[in-house]
Amino acid sequence: MKKILFGILALVFAEIAVFIVIGNAIGVFYTLLLIIFTSIAGLLIAKKRGTKSIQDIQKSMQQGQPPAVPVIETFMIFVGGVLLAVPGFITDILGILFVSGITRNLFKPVIFYYLRKKMKRGQVVILQK
């Protein structure tokens, strides 16, 4: 829990520093417009990709296949959408990485490795009906 709190505080301080640097470079008004624009554009992209991802989950379930990959993609798009909605340039960059298809494919093996490790330790359990 302390690591998460420290990480959030570090992110907040980094975001403030980036706001100050960009605000000095382009002005306060344009910085605020840029933040609003990236938040709105990011949410629209996340909504579009998230809807398609949920349809992929439904499609794989209808075909009788396990929806592991579409579920992970949907989760990543959701996290990316939340990061894009939070005002800040660092969170916007991270959000774009999670929403973008190319970088999402780079993160998937890391997430699968993490989940397999947690399953071996018994920290993640998959229930079947």
N, C-alpha and C positions, 0 to 999 in steps of 0.2 A: 504494500500500500504506500509506503514511503517513496518507493521508486516512481510510482505513478504520479504522486503529488509533486515530486521533484521535477519530473518530466513536464508536467503541465505548467509549473512555474517557469521553467526554463523556456518553454515555448512562448509563454506570455511575454517574458522579457525580450526574447528574440523578435517577436512580432512588433513590440513597441519600438525596438531599435530600427527595424526595417521601415516602420511607419515614419519615423523621424528622418531617416536617410532619404526615402522617396519623397516625403513631404518637402524637404529642403531642395530636392532636385527639380521637382515639377510643380510644386505648390500644393497647398492644403486642399483647395477646391478640387483640383484634378486628381489628387490622391483619393479623396472621398468618392468622386465619380468612378474612378477605376475600381475601388473596392465594391461599390454597389453593382457595377457592370459585371465584374467577375462572379459575384455571388449569384446574380440573376441568370447569367449565361451558364454557369456551372450547374445550377439547380435544373434548368431546362434540359441540359445534356444528361444529367443523372436520371431525370424522370423518363426521358426517351429510352435510354439504355436499360434502365431498371424495368420498364414495362416489357421490353423485349426479353430480358433475362427471366422474368417471371413466366412469360409464355414458354420459354425454353424448358423451365422446370416442369410445367404442366405437360408439355409435349413428351418429355422423357418419361414421366410417370405414366402417361397414357400408353406408351410403347412398352411399358414394363421394365424399363431400365432404371438403375439407381441414379438419382439426380444429384450426385455429389458435386460434379464440376459446375452445373448451373447454380446450385445453392451457394457454392463458394464465390462464383462470379456475382451473384445477386448481393451477397454480403459485402463484397468489395465495392460494388457500385453504391450500395447504401452508405458505407463508411466514407467513400469519396464524396457523395452528395452532402453528407453532414459536414465534412471538412470544407467543402466549397461554400456552404451556407455560413460558416463561421467567418466573421470578418478578419482578414489577414492575408498577407501575401505568401507566407510559408505554408499555411494551411491550404491555400488555393493551389499551390504547386503540388503538395501531397495529394490533394483531392483529384487533381487532373491526372496524376499518376495512377490513382486507383480506378478512375472512370475510363481512362484510355485503354483500348483493347490491347495494344502492343505491350504496354508496361504491365497490364494485368496478367498477361501470359508469363511475364518474368517473375511475378510474385506467387503464382499458383504453386510451383514446386516447393517454395519455402513454406507456404501454408499447409500443404499436404504433409511435409516433413514434420512440422510442428504438431499437427493433429495426430499423426502416427505415433510420435513420441509421447503425447499425452494419453493416447489409448493404451500404449504398452504399460504406462504407469498406473492405469486405472483411473485417471483423472477425467477422461472423456468416455462416456458410455453411449453406444448407439442402441436405441430401443426399437424393436420391431413389433408391429401389431399382428 
